[in-house]
Amino acid sequence: MIAFVIYKFIVCVVVFGLSLGVAAYSTWWERKLSALLQDRVGPNRAGPLGLLQPLADGGKMFFKEEIIPNVSNKFLFILGPSLFMITALLTGSVIPWGKSFTTESGQTYSFQITDINIGILYLFGVVSIGVYGIMIGGWSSNNKYALLGAIRASSQMISYEIAMGISVIALIITAGGALSISEIVEQQDAGVANIVWQPLGFLIFFICALAETNRAPFDLPECESELVGGYHTEYSSMKLGLFLFAEYINMFVSSAVMSAFYFGGYNFPFASELYSALGLEAGSVWITVIGFGAFFTKICLFISAFMWVRWTLPRFRYDQLMNLGWKILLPLSLLNLAITVVVEYFRGHIQF
């Protein structure tokens, strides 16, 4: 029992450190990728290739002057970024990062903080709480631009969560009703990845993920050209850093969820043949390590896709954003759900 508790504590620390590390160096990679797309150099002063730039930016945030407006609600002003950061970190607790492995004593451990049988519901529940951090931060600032940004964020989340939820319902039907994320990943090890059966569902989920994480072209809640800085206009120092950092953690977790839902997570083509060639038996810790490497590679590709979209597409007008959510994605998600029901019915009666 003590060994199990210690192991879970280690996994928590690893996932926590991984989330913070990826979020920090996502800022570096985004600046490098945007420089590549725009024929620039990007960060090149702090360390070789600018690799110490995230540390320099973090240090700058820590040492900046702390300002809390006199007209703000001070308790809620501090609670907003804290809540946003906490919910961002909590979402990674139900994601399976690798296959289970067995020790020499015969004890089996899973590379996952917790495997609950309603992992998808937990994930959506925590994500829906995250918007309260933005709303509280925007309202408590007592600033009209911050309030408008908070209102935009809440309406945007409501609009796009519906289409995202319906696309996930179609995924659950494809997975035979499984709500456990690890079970969905394991099913793709036995067969084909869910992207084969849910290409439209994946496209809808990806677009909604861009909106849910407030990434361009859906960054209306913090639109600099209209709202100065949106919901974090009045924030400075590390409280501003928490808002900005949590967005990158959300992008990391969204990439992990899409990889797990539609691309098999830690599974990859010809994995069993590779393990056999390497002489690895089921339960080997090296299978866990290789699977995590494959999973992390998929996550990095999705993070790069998030950034590519940001530096390629212009920002929507707000009416265009709402029209896309309600008039295009919502009908498409319902169509995808209907097609999924029909396909699953014939899959159950006809052997492909």
N, C-alpha and C positions, 0 to 999 in steps of 0.2 A: 504493500500500500504506500509506504514512504517513497519507494523507488518510482512508483507511478506519479505521485504528487510532484516529486522533483523533476521528472521528465516533462510533465505538463507545464511546470514553471519555466523550464528551459525552452519549450516550444513557444510559450507566450513571449518570452524575451526575444527569441529569434524572429518571430513574426512582427513584433513591435519594432525591433531594430531594422528589419527588412523594409517595413512600411516607411519608416523615417528616412532610411538610406536611399531608397528608390525615389521618394519624393524630393529629397535634396538634389540628387543628381539628375532628376528629370528636368530641373530648372537649367542645369548646365547643358543637357542634351538638347533642350528646346532652343536655347540660344545658339548652339552649334548648328542644329538642323536649319533654323531660320537663316543663319548666315550662309549656309550651303545653298539654300534655295534662292537667296538674294545676292549671291556672288560676293559675300563678305568673309571676314576671318572669324568673327565671333570672339568669345573670351580667350585671351591669350597672355594675360599678365600675371594672374595669381596661380603660380605653379606651372608645370609643363602642360601645354595644351589647355591651360586655364582650369585644370582639374581641382584646384583649391578654391575656385570661385564660389561654390556653394557655401564653403566654410566662411569665406570673407563676407558673403551676403548675410549669413546667419549671425555672425559677430556684429555686423552693422545694425541689424534689427535689435539685438540685445542691448547695445549701448546707446541707441537713440533715446531722445528725451521722451519720457512717458507723459502723455497729455490726456486728461479726462475733462471734457467740457463741463463747466459749472451748471449748465442747464440740462445736463443729461441725467438719466436715472442710473446712478453709479453702480448699483448692484447688478442690474440687468445689462449695463454696458460691459461689465466684466464677464457676465455669464454667457453672453452671445457667442464670442469666439471660442470660449471654453467648451460649450455644448457642441458647436460645429466640429471642433477637433476631436472630441471624445467619440461622437457618433461615427466619424470617419474611421477611427481606429477600431471601433467595435465590429465593423462589418467584416474584417478579415478573420474573425474567430471561427467562422463556420466553413471556411474554404479549405478543401483538402489539397495540401501542397505537394504531396507525394504518396506513393504506395506505402502500405504498412510493412514493417519489417519485424523479424523475430530475432531475439537475442539467443545466446548460447544456452541460457537457462530455460528457454522455451516460452518466454514472455513476449507477447506481440504488442507492438506500439504503433499507433497511427500518427502520421505527420500532419496533425490537425489539432487545433486547440480543443474543439468539441464537435462531435457529430450528432446533431439533433435531427430527429425525423421530420421536423418542419423547418429545415434550414432556409428554404426559399421564403417562407412567411417571416421568419426572423430577419432575413436580409432586407426585405421590403419594409418591415416595421421600423428597423433602425434607420434606414435611408429616409423614410418619411419624417422621422424626428429631426433629422439633420437640418431641414429647412427652417425649423424653429430657431436655430442658432442665427440664421440670416435675418429672420423676421424680428427677433428680439434685439439683435445688434442694430438693425436699421431704425426700429421704433424708439429704442432707448437713447439714440444719439440726439434726438430732438432737432433733426436736420431734415429739411424738405427733400433734398436729393437722396439722403439715406433712406427715408421713408418710401419714396417712389421706387428705389431699388429693391427694398424689401417686399413691396406689393408686387412688383414684377416677378421677383423670385418665387413667391408663393403661387401666383397664378400660372407661371410657367411650369412649376413642379406638378401642380394639379393637372394641367392640360396634357403633359407628356407621360405622367405615371399611368394614366388610363391605357394608352396604347401599349406602353411597355408591359403592363400587367396582363393584358390580353395576349400579347405575344408569348409571355411566359406560360400562360395557361395552355396555349397550343404546344409549347415545349413539354409541359407536364403530361399532356395526353400522349405525346410521342414517346415519353419515357415510361409509359404504363402507370401513370399516377404517382410517380415517386416525387416526394417533396424534399428528400435528403439530397444535398448537393453531391456528397460522396457516392451515393447510389447512382445518380445520373452520370457521373464520371466513369464509374465502373461498368455501366451498361455500354458505354462507348468503347470500352476495351474489348468486349465480347463481339461487338458488331461494328457498324460504320458510325462515323461521327454524326452528330445531330444536324450539322450544317447541310448534309445531304437531304434530310427530310424537312428541314426548316430554313431554306435560304431566304425567303421573304421575312420570316420571323426574325432571323438574325439581322437583316437590314433595318427593320423597324426598331429592334432593340438597340442597335448601334446608334441610330439617329437620336433615339430617346436618351441614350446614355450621354451623348454630347450635350443635350439640353439639361439633363439632370445634374451634370457636373459644371454647368455654366461655362462651358467651353465655346469658343467661337465656332460657327457663326451664331451661337445662341447666348452670347455673353451680354444680354440686355440688362440683367440686374446690376452690372458694374460698368455700364457703358460710359467710357471716359468722355466721348464727344457730346453726350447729352446730360449725364448725371454726375460729372466730375469724377467720382469714384464709386458711385452707387452706395450700397449699404455699408461699405467700410470707409466712407469719406472722412469721418471724424476720428478714425482709428490711427494710431501711430505705434511705434516700437514693436514689441513682440506680440501685442494683441492683433495688430495688422498682420504680423508674420503668421499667427495661428490661422487666420482666415485664408491667407494665400497658400500656406503649407497644406491645409486640409483639402484644398481643391486638388492639389497634386496627389494626395493620398487617395481621394475619391477616384481620380483618374486611374491610379494603379489598381485599386480594388475593382473598378468597372472592367478594366482589361482582364483581370484574373477571372471575374465572373463570366465574361464572354468566352474566354478560353475554356473554362470548365463546362459551360452550358452547351457550346456549339462545336468546339474543336477538341474535345476529349481530355482537356486538362493535362495531366502528366502522362497520358497515353500518346503514342505516336506510331506511324506506320512501320511495320516490320520490327516492332519492339521485341516480340518473342523470339524472332530469329536472331536479333542482336544479342539478347541475353543468353541464348543457347550457344552462340559463337564464342561469347566471353566466358562460358562455363558457369553462369550465375544461376542459382536455384531460387525458387519462389521464397520470398521472405528475406532475401539478402538485402543488407543495408545499401549495397551499391546500386541495386535496382531503384531504391528510393532516391538516391542521389542523382542517378541518370534521369529518372522521371521528373524530378524537380528541375533539372537543367532544361529539359524539353518544355516544361510548363513555363519557366521563367523566360525562355526564348520567345514563346508565343506572347507573353505579357509585354515584353519589350517591343515586339512588332506592333501590337495594338496601341501602346503608348505613342510610338512613332506615328501611327495613323492618326491619332488624336491631334498631334502637333502638325502633321501635314495638312489636315483639314483647316486648322486655325490659320496657317500661313498661306492658304490657297483661296479660301472663299471669303467674300466680304460679309459683314454683319447684316443680319436681317433687319427690316423694319419691324416694329412690334405687331402690326396687323398681319404681316407675312408670317411671323412666328406663330401667331394664333391660328391662322388659316391652315398652316402646315400641320399643326397638332390636331385640330378638330375636323378639318375637311378632307385631309389626305391620309394622315397616319391612322386615325381612328377607324375610318372605313376599311383601309387596307388590313389593319389588324383583325377586324371582324371577318373579312374575306379569308385571311390566312387561317383563322380559327375554323371556319366552315370547311375549307379545303382539307385541313388537318383531320377533322372528324371523318370526312369521306375517305381519305387515304388510309387512316387507321382502321376503318371498318373493313376495307378490302384487304389490308395487310393481315387482318385477323382471320379472314376467310380464304385468302389465296396466298399460297407460298410463292414469294418472289425468288 
